[in-house]
Amino acid sequence: MIDIFKCFQIISKHTNEFLDSKLKDVGLCSCHRIFIKKIYENPGITRDKLKMITHVHPSNTTRAIDYLEEKNFIIKKNKEEDKRICELYPTSSLAIAYKIVIDAEKEWINLITKGMNDEEIKLYTDFLNKSTDLSIECIHKK
């Protein structure tokens, strides 16, 4: 029988190594990928909303946000009406990182689905999405 946990671990490890190699020239790594995407695609997203949609531990989210701000990839702004709410905005540097991430994701997906036809790729991604949804439901009881 296939060891599905080993498969998840190997794919995850190699995905991160691939993304690390693509992002290293801009001073980022694979752990920043989800934050790059969500902040770029949702300018003004709040820190709390980002924590919720990324499924990343709050302390790691804070660490990533602080790093992205320190390296001028994002700008943090407190809302005028409630200074406790922090909004995150992309800079032009984040736009460059976003393009690198999108291109790398496309390249990686092509590499790991090599030899699969369109129907097989759709089934593969449908199954992964379903498993992801079930894991979120199981752990977060949603």
PyMOL commands that set and color helices and strands:
alter all, ss='L'
color gray80, all
select helices_A, chain A and resi 4-26+30-41+47-54+58-70+92-112+118-140
alter helices_A, ss='H'
color red, helices_A
select strands_A, chain A and resi 45-46+74-78+86-90
alter strands_A, ss='S'
color yellow, strands_A
deselect
rebuild
show_as cartoon
